[in-house]
Amino acid sequence: MKPKDIREMTDAEIRAKLKDLKGELFNLRFSLSTGQLTNPMQLVNCKKDIARVKTIIKEREVSKAQ
């Protein structure tokens, strides 16, 4: 997921995306612990996507406060 795509979303869509990504991360961690995860890079990519979404949420909060 690219930051440009996230910035084009509304605040509600971004929060929903964050919730979906956290659910996906939970499922990936569960798969890892049971030994069913085939591609460990999915975990890394999911964490990076969560960080991108949180960064953009924070940017919007700071811009609204000014």
ROTI-205569 format. One record per atom (N, C-alpha, C, O): residue in one letter; atom name; x, y, z. Coordinates in Angstrom, 3 decimals, m for minus. Layout:
// residues N
+----+----+----------+----------+----------+
! aa ! at !        u !        v !        w !
+----+----+----------+----------+----------+
!  a ! CA !        X !        Y !        Z !
...
+----+----+----------+----------+----------+
END
This chain:
// residues 66
+----+----+----------+----------+----------+
! aa ! at !        u !        v !        w !
+----+----+----------+----------+----------+
!  m !  N !    0.848 !   m1.173 !    0.000 !
!  m ! CA !    0.000 !    0.000 !    0.000 !
!  m !  C !    0.895 !    1.237 !    0.000 !
!  m !  O !    1.843 !    1.334 !    0.779 !
!  k !  N !    0.586 !    2.156 !   m0.863 !
!  k ! CA !    1.394 !    3.359 !   m0.996 !
!  k !  C !    0.769 !    4.503 !   m0.192 !
!  k !  O !   m0.453 !    4.585 !   m0.069 !
!  p !  N !    1.614 !    5.384 !    0.353 !
!  p ! CA !    1.093 !    6.516 !    1.126 !
!  p !  C !    0.141 !    7.404 !    0.312 !
!  p !  O !   m0.805 !    7.968 !    0.863 !
!  k !  N !    0.387 !    7.525 !   m0.975 !
!  k ! CA !   m0.471 !    8.341 !   m1.827 !
!  k !  C !   m1.902 !    7.800 !   m1.824 !
!  k !  O !   m2.865 !    8.565 !   m1.781 !
!  d !  N !   m2.027 !    6.471 !   m1.871 !
!  d ! CA !   m3.352 !    5.849 !   m1.849 !
!  d !  C !   m4.057 !    6.093 !   m0.518 !
!  d !  O !   m5.268 !    6.314 !   m0.478 !
!  i !  N !   m3.296 !    6.051 !    0.558 !
!  i ! CA !   m3.878 !    6.261 !    1.890 !
!  i !  C !   m4.335 !    7.709 !    2.043 !
!  i !  O !   m5.398 !    7.968 !    2.608 !
!  r !  N !   m3.547 !    8.640 !    1.549 !
!  r ! CA !   m3.892 !   10.059 !    1.683 !
!  r !  C !   m5.169 !   10.419 !    0.927 !
!  r !  O !   m5.843 !   11.386 !    1.280 !
!  e !  N !   m5.504 !    9.660 !   m0.096 !
!  e ! CA !   m6.712 !    9.925 !   m0.870 !
!  e !  C !   m7.972 !    9.433 !   m0.164 !
!  e !  O !   m9.082 !    9.784 !   m0.565 !
!  m !  N !   m7.815 !    8.629 !    0.878 !
!  m ! CA !   m8.963 !    8.098 !    1.615 !
!  m !  C !   m9.493 !    9.138 !    2.608 !
!  m !  O !   m8.787 !   10.066 !    3.001 !
!  t !  N !  m10.753 !    8.954 !    2.999 !
!  t ! CA !  m11.323 !    9.808 !    4.039 !
!  t !  C !  m10.862 !    9.297 !    5.400 !
!  t !  O !  m10.293 !    8.211 !    5.510 !
!  d !  N !  m11.117 !   10.103 !    6.437 !
!  d ! CA !  m10.707 !    9.709 !    7.782 !
!  d !  C !  m11.370 !    8.401 !    8.209 !
!  d !  O !  m10.724 !    7.545 !    8.813 !
!  a !  N !  m12.647 !    8.248 !    7.898 !
!  a ! CA !  m13.364 !    7.029 !    8.277 !
!  a !  C !  m12.809 !    5.810 !    7.547 !
!  a !  O !  m12.681 !    4.734 !    8.132 !
!  e !  N !  m12.486 !    5.980 !    6.285 !
!  e ! CA !  m11.915 !    4.873 !    5.520 !
!  e !  C !  m10.546 !    4.474 !    6.059 !
!  e !  O !  m10.210 !    3.290 !    6.102 !
!  i !  N !   m9.761 !    5.462 !    6.467 !
!  i ! CA !   m8.434 !    5.181 !    7.005 !
!  i !  C !   m8.550 !    4.410 !    8.316 !
!  i !  O !   m7.818 !    3.447 !    8.544 !
!  r !  N !   m9.463 !    4.834 !    9.166 !
!  r ! CA !   m9.643 !    4.133 !   10.451 !
!  r !  C !  m10.131 !    2.703 !   10.221 !
!  r !  O !   m9.718 !    1.786 !   10.931 !
!  a !  N !  m10.998 !    2.510 !    9.241 !
!  a ! CA !  m11.471 !    1.160 !    8.919 !
!  a !  C !  m10.317 !    0.314 !    8.374 !
!  a !  O !  m10.203 !   m0.867 !    8.700 !
!  k !  N !   m9.472 !    0.917 !    7.552 !
!  k ! CA !   m8.317 !    0.209 !    7.006 !
!  k !  C !   m7.363 !   m0.198 !    8.118 !
!  k !  O !   m6.809 !   m1.297 !    8.091 !
!  l !  N !   m7.166 !    0.684 !    9.100 !
!  l ! CA !   m6.301 !    0.377 !   10.233 !
!  l !  C !   m6.848 !   m0.812 !   11.022 !
!  l !  O !   m6.096 !   m1.693 !   11.439 !
!  k !  N !   m8.151 !   m0.823 !   11.217 !
!  k ! CA !   m8.778 !   m1.933 !   11.935 !
!  k !  C !   m8.596 !   m3.245 !   11.168 !
!  k !  O !   m8.305 !   m4.280 !   11.766 !
!  d !  N !   m8.766 !   m3.199 !    9.855 !
!  d ! CA !   m8.581 !   m4.390 !    9.019 !
!  d !  C !   m7.133 !   m4.891 !    9.074 !
!  d !  O !   m6.884 !   m6.094 !    9.156 !
!  l !  N !   m6.194 !   m3.959 !    9.030 !
!  l ! CA !   m4.783 !   m4.339 !    9.064 !
!  l !  C !   m4.407 !   m4.962 !   10.401 !
!  l !  O !   m3.619 !   m5.907 !   10.447 !
!  k !  N !   m4.964 !   m4.441 !   11.484 !
!  k ! CA !   m4.685 !   m5.026 !   12.795 !
!  k !  C !   m5.259 !   m6.436 !   12.891 !
!  k !  O !   m4.639 !   m7.321 !   13.482 !
!  g !  N !   m6.426 !   m6.645 !   12.318 !
!  g ! CA !   m7.004 !   m7.984 !   12.282 !
!  g !  C !   m6.157 !   m8.937 !   11.450 !
!  g !  O !   m5.959 !  m10.096 !   11.814 !
!  e !  N !   m5.665 !   m8.432 !   10.335 !
!  e ! CA !   m4.808 !   m9.240 !    9.471 !
!  e !  C !   m3.511 !   m9.601 !   10.193 !
!  e !  O !   m3.030 !  m10.730 !   10.088 !
!  l !  N !   m2.946 !   m8.640 !   10.927 !
!  l ! CA !   m1.720 !   m8.901 !   11.679 !
!  l !  C !   m1.957 !   m9.982 !   12.732 !
!  l !  O !   m1.114 !  m10.857 !   12.927 !
!  f !  N !   m3.096 !   m9.922 !   13.405 !
!  f ! CA !   m3.442 !  m10.952 !   14.391 !
!  f !  C !   m3.478 !  m12.324 !   13.726 !
!  f !  O !   m2.914 !  m13.288 !   14.243 !
!  n !  N !   m4.140 !  m12.403 !   12.585 !
!  n ! CA !   m4.248 !  m13.683 !   11.878 !
!  n !  C !   m2.881 !  m14.190 !   11.412 !
!  n !  O !   m2.610 !  m15.390 !   11.463 !
!  l !  N !   m2.028 !  m13.280 !   10.961 !
!  l ! CA !   m0.694 !  m13.677 !   10.522 !
!  l !  C !    0.138 !  m14.189 !   11.696 !
!  l !  O !    0.861 !  m15.177 !   11.569 !
!  r !  N !    0.032 !  m13.513 !   12.835 !
!  r ! CA !    0.768 !  m13.977 !   14.016 !
!  r !  C !    0.268 !  m15.342 !   14.468 !
!  r !  O !    1.054 !  m16.198 !   14.877 !
!  f !  N !   m1.031 !  m15.537 !   14.391 !
!  f ! CA !   m1.608 !  m16.826 !   14.760 !
!  f !  C !   m1.109 !  m17.919 !   13.821 !
!  f !  O !   m0.761 !  m19.014 !   14.262 !
!  s !  N !   m1.076 !  m17.619 !   12.537 !
!  s ! CA !   m0.575 !  m18.584 !   11.556 !
!  s !  C !    0.901 !  m18.891 !   11.792 !
!  s !  O !    1.337 !  m20.031 !   11.626 !
!  l !  N !    1.662 !  m17.881 !   12.175 !
!  l ! CA !    3.080 !  m18.080 !   12.448 !
!  l !  C !    3.277 !  m19.013 !   13.636 !
!  l !  O !    4.131 !  m19.898 !   13.606 !
!  s !  N !    2.488 !  m18.809 !   14.674 !
!  s ! CA !    2.651 !  m19.628 !   15.869 !
!  s !  C !    2.220 !  m21.079 !   15.657 !
!  s !  O !    2.730 !  m21.981 !   16.321 !
!  t !  N !    1.292 !  m21.303 !   14.744 !
!  t ! CA !    0.855 !  m22.666 !   14.464 !
!  t !  C !    1.672 !  m23.318 !   13.358 !
!  t !  O !    1.470 !  m24.491 !   13.044 !
!  g !  N !    2.592 !  m22.566 !   12.768 !
!  g ! CA !    3.460 !  m23.114 !   11.743 !
!  g !  C !    2.830 !  m23.167 !   10.363 !
!  g !  O !    3.323 !  m23.882 !    9.491 !
!  q !  N !    1.754 !  m22.428 !   10.145 !
!  q ! CA !    1.062 !  m22.455 !    8.858 !
!  q !  C !    1.399 !  m21.279 !    7.955 !
!  q !  O !    0.922 !  m21.212 !    6.822 !
!  l !  N !    2.216 !  m20.351 !    8.443 !
!  l ! CA !    2.563 !  m19.172 !    7.655 !
!  l !  C !    3.599 !  m19.551 !    6.606 !
!  l !  O !    4.693 !  m20.008 !    6.939 !
!  t !  N !    3.253 !  m19.361 !    5.345 !
!  t ! CA !    4.154 !  m19.767 !    4.264 !
!  t !  C !    5.138 !  m18.669 !    3.888 !
!  t !  O !    6.256 !  m18.961 !    3.465 !
!  n !  N !    4.739 !  m17.417 !    4.036 !
!  n ! CA !    5.598 !  m16.301 !    3.657 !
!  n !  C !    5.738 !  m15.345 !    4.851 !
!  n !  O !    4.829 !  m14.556 !    5.109 !
!  p !  N !    6.850 !  m15.402 !    5.576 !
!  p ! CA !    7.035 !  m14.538 !    6.742 !
!  p !  C !    7.098 !  m13.044 !    6.403 !
!  p !  O !    6.910 !  m12.201 !    7.280 !
!  m !  N !    7.360 !  m12.719 !    5.144 !
!  m ! CA !    7.412 !  m11.303 !    4.751 !
!  m !  C !    6.031 !  m10.649 !    4.832 !
!  m !  O !    5.935 !   m9.423 !    4.889 !
!  q !  N !    4.976 !  m11.439 !    4.836 !
!  q ! CA !    3.631 !  m10.882 !    4.994 !
!  q !  C !    3.517 !  m10.149 !    6.325 !
!  q !  O !    2.872 !   m9.103 !    6.409 !
!  l !  N !    4.144 !  m10.700 !    7.369 !
!  l ! CA !    4.143 !  m10.063 !    8.686 !
!  l !  C !    4.813 !   m8.697 !    8.612 !
!  l !  O !    4.271 !   m7.708 !    9.106 !
!  v !  N !    5.976 !   m8.643 !    8.005 !
!  v ! CA !    6.732 !   m7.396 !    7.894 !
!  v !  C !    5.945 !   m6.366 !    7.095 !
!  v !  O !    5.856 !   m5.206 !    7.496 !
!  n !  N !    5.380 !   m6.776 !    5.978 !
!  n ! CA !    4.626 !   m5.847 !    5.138 !
!  n !  C !    3.389 !   m5.324 !    5.851 !
!  n !  O !    3.043 !   m4.151 !    5.713 !
!  c !  N !    2.726 !   m6.175 !    6.603 !
!  c ! CA !    1.530 !   m5.759 !    7.335 !
!  c !  C !    1.895 !   m4.720 !    8.401 !
!  c !  O !    1.188 !   m3.727 !    8.573 !
!  k !  N !    2.995 !   m4.953 !    9.108 !
!  k ! CA !    3.445 !   m4.001 !   10.128 !
!  k !  C !    3.795 !   m2.653 !    9.499 !
!  k !  O !    3.493 !   m1.602 !   10.065 !
!  k !  N !    4.423 !   m2.688 !    8.346 !
!  k ! CA !    4.786 !   m1.439 !    7.664 !
!  k !  C !    3.544 !   m0.691 !    7.196 !
!  k !  O !    3.492 !    0.537 !    7.271 !
!  d !  N !    2.546 !   m1.422 !    6.715 !
!  d ! CA !    1.296 !   m0.779 !    6.303 !
!  d !  C !    0.602 !   m0.124 !    7.490 !
!  d !  O !    0.063 !    0.976 !    7.368 !
!  i !  N !    0.614 !   m0.793 !    8.632 !
!  i ! CA !    0.018 !   m0.215 !    9.845 !
!  i !  C !    0.750 !    1.063 !   10.219 !
!  i !  O !    0.118 !    2.062 !   10.564 !
!  a !  N !    2.070 !    1.042 !   10.152 !
!  a ! CA !    2.862 !    2.232 !   10.471 !
!  a !  C !    2.551 !    3.377 !    9.511 !
!  a !  O !    2.458 !    4.530 !    9.932 !
!  r !  N !    2.391 !    3.068 !    8.228 !
!  r ! CA !    2.060 !    4.113 !    7.246 !
!  r !  C !    0.709 !    4.747 !    7.562 !
!  r !  O !    0.557 !    5.968 !    7.524 !
!  v !  N !   m0.263 !    3.902 !    7.873 !
!  v ! CA !   m1.605 !    4.409 !    8.164 !
!  v !  C !   m1.578 !    5.267 !    9.419 !
!  v !  O !   m2.177 !    6.342 !    9.446 !
!  k !  N !   m0.892 !    4.808 !   10.454 !
!  k ! CA !   m0.817 !    5.581 !   11.695 !
!  k !  C !   m0.107 !    6.914 !   11.484 !
!  k !  O !   m0.485 !    7.924 !   12.079 !
!  t !  N !    0.916 !    6.916 !   10.642 !
!  t ! CA !    1.647 !    8.152 !   10.349 !
!  t !  C !    0.735 !    9.166 !    9.668 !
!  t !  O !    0.763 !   10.349 !   10.007 !
!  i !  N !   m0.054 !    8.726 !    8.735 !
!  i ! CA !   m0.939 !    9.642 !    8.019 !
!  i !  C !   m2.053 !   10.141 !    8.935 !
!  i !  O !   m2.458 !   11.299 !    8.840 !
!  i !  N !   m2.551 !    9.279 !    9.821 !
!  i ! CA !   m3.545 !    9.715 !   10.800 !
!  i !  C !   m2.953 !   10.813 !   11.675 !
!  i !  O !   m3.606 !   11.825 !   11.929 !
!  k !  N !   m1.717 !   10.619 !   12.136 !
!  k ! CA !   m1.056 !   11.610 !   12.979 !
!  k !  C !   m0.822 !   12.913 !   12.215 !
!  k !  O !   m1.003 !   13.996 !   12.773 !
!  e !  N !   m0.425 !   12.821 !   10.957 !
!  e ! CA !   m0.228 !   14.023 !   10.139 !
!  e !  C !   m1.516 !   14.827 !   10.055 !
!  e !  O !   m1.494 !   16.052 !   10.170 !
!  r !  N !   m2.629 !   14.148 !    9.856 !
!  r ! CA !   m3.915 !   14.846 !    9.756 !
!  r !  C !   m4.310 !   15.484 !   11.077 !
!  r !  O !   m4.859 !   16.585 !   11.092 !
!  e !  N !   m4.036 !   14.802 !   12.195 !
!  e ! CA !   m4.357 !   15.369 !   13.501 !
!  e !  C !   m3.537 !   16.633 !   13.765 !
!  e !  O !   m4.054 !   17.616 !   14.296 !
!  v !  N !   m2.264 !   16.598 !   13.394 !
!  v ! CA !   m1.394 !   17.759 !   13.609 !
!  v !  C !   m1.831 !   18.919 !   12.724 !
!  v !  O !   m1.835 !   20.067 !   13.167 !
!  s !  N !   m2.198 !   18.631 !   11.483 !
!  s ! CA !   m2.605 !   19.716 !   10.579 !
!  s !  C !   m3.925 !   20.338 !   11.017 !
!  s !  O !   m4.139 !   21.533 !   10.811 !
!  k !  N !   m4.811 !   19.550 !   11.618 !
!  k ! CA !   m6.086 !   20.092 !   12.108 !
!  k !  C !   m5.874 !   20.947 !   13.354 !
!  k !  O !   m6.624 !   21.897 !   13.581 !
!  a !  N !   m4.864 !   20.627 !   14.165 !
!  a ! CA !   m4.607 !   21.360 !   15.398 !
!  a !  C !   m4.005 !   22.735 !   15.129 !
!  a !  O !   m4.094 !   23.626 !   15.974 !
!  q !  N !   m3.404 !   22.912 !   13.979 !
!  q ! CA !   m2.751 !   24.196 !   13.696 !
!  q !  C !   m3.680 !   25.207 !   13.136 !
!  q !  O !   m3.269 !   26.331 !   12.851 !
+----+----+----------+----------+----------+
END
